[in-house]
Amino acid sequence: MQLQHALYSIEDGLAKITLNRPEARNALSEEMRADLDFIIQDLKAKAGEEVKAVLITGAGPIGMVCAAICKQVGARHVVVTD
């Protein structure tokens, strides 16, 4: 599967997942959810053998997930603070 909004690698027993939508503060989207589902299934298959730990990070200056795409989750009001 070609990942659209996440980067994924395994090195020395560490799986690194990078949420890769910095232009949207790494907000979850349907495409990112599909990427994460694929990654989680792969991690389950490799747990304990190739993968000992998982690091989740985000691309860009903000880093981690800020929010989900409001229209996709049906939110009516969103407040973002720094």
HELIX and SHEET records of a PDB file:
HELIX    1   1 PRO A   22  ALA A   24  5                                   3    
HELIX    2   2 GLU A   30  LYS A   46  1                                  17    
HELIX    3   3 CYS A   70  VAL A   73  1                                   4    
SHEET    1   A 3 ALA A   6  GLU A  11  0                                        
SHEET    2   A 3 LEU A  14  LEU A  19 -1                                        
SHEET    3   A 3 ALA A  53  GLY A  58  1                                        
END                                                                             
